[in-house]
Amino acid sequence: MRSHLQELRDGATVSGWPQRFGQVRLATEAIAAPLSPEDCQIQSMPDASPIKWHLAHTSWFFETFILAPNVPDYRPFRPEFKVLYNSYYNAVGDKHPRPERGLISRPSLSEIYAYRQYIDAAMGETVLSHPASMTPKIHALIELGINHEQQHQELMLTDIKHLFSCNPLAPVYQPRWPLVAVAKVAPRFIELAGGLVEIGHSDTQRFAFDNEMPRHKVYLEPFALANLPVTHGDFEAFIDDGGYERPELWLSLGWDEVVRSGWDSPMYWRRVDGGWHTFTLHGLVPIDRDTPICHISYFEADAYARWAGARLPTESEWEHAAGIVGRHVDDNHLESGLLHPVAPREGTTPARHDLHKMMDDVWEWTSSSYAPYPGFRPAPGAIGEYNGKFMCNQNVLRGGSCVTPESHVRSTYRNFFPPSARWQFSGVRLARDC
Ligand SMILES: [Fe+2]
């Protein structure tokens, strides 16, 4: 059976940003379509948000940053939403506490869908129907709003997964298992020369977040990068060797987290009849040892690398390597409908350097702290809060995941999460010094 996400991908022709706006708004609602109103209400942990909140907040973004400041006599859908669906923009004003988003039972889900239609209509009738009114600044904000909504599409799926994992009935978001037949690729390290290289976004014709700029020079010592991400089977070997019981493998903060949280395996792993299973958006399934590991923290990625006699790549090493490899036409992103990492498939050997799965399946932790690039300047005003103010106590992840929209992926993209976070599709690729 074809998934609703596949139908969306195949049915839409993307040509220009008005069409992209419509397609992205539609894709968000397609993700919520299999869910009940009760599913959309619950907040399963402070880091996650209710689906209803995501549906509203992504509309709030267009209302707050494009419609309200630029459309004469704009009437907000409901003035209270300015506070209710403000995520973290202090310059906009008050905001509802993040851990209490699940308590907002009113407005109802149907009213939130009405809010979305109101925003779509306002965008269509005012901004989108009058191209002459499109200043470069408004155009840039719409692009930002589209990319912001794509970020929330991924968060919706990771938050649904966490919510369903808390239910003893182990609900299935999408019944589809097994995913695809796989072909084994032998793991090995690929040596790269390094030297003086450039990283960061420089293409003024394509969208990028401000944290990807400016492009700048970095010197890299020669290094080697694994041709594959670490797999579920690799991580099982780490567990079997006492990986979660040996403090010498862990950073101090990481070991504290192991003890405090009782970690003995990656998130969503469960022992069933003596074997490891993992909870997926397709339900509880036996782990597939050939597929990239997902839902590990930076601490677990780092401990695994130490156990394996390797290290994490820096984000500069990762981006330099990814720039050499390029994209693959069948990368596993949201549009594949697989919603889980898969092993390299037959006939997908990369043309250059044999580095597999760089841009898809799982985000890859790097050893790099999330910090500003040389010359970074956040945008003035509230929109400058989008990225810059989070550049402390987080680590950079690179690539993209099986729930990242395909058009959202690029080699310069800098994702970031605290080192203990593991509810995203986060994995690891090893590096070594040469
Ligand atoms: Fe947001």
Boltz pocket constraint, residues with backbone or C-beta under 6 A from the ligand:
constraints:
  - pocket:
      binder: B
      contacts: [[A, 57], [A, 87], [A, 148], [A, 152]]
      max_distance: 6.0
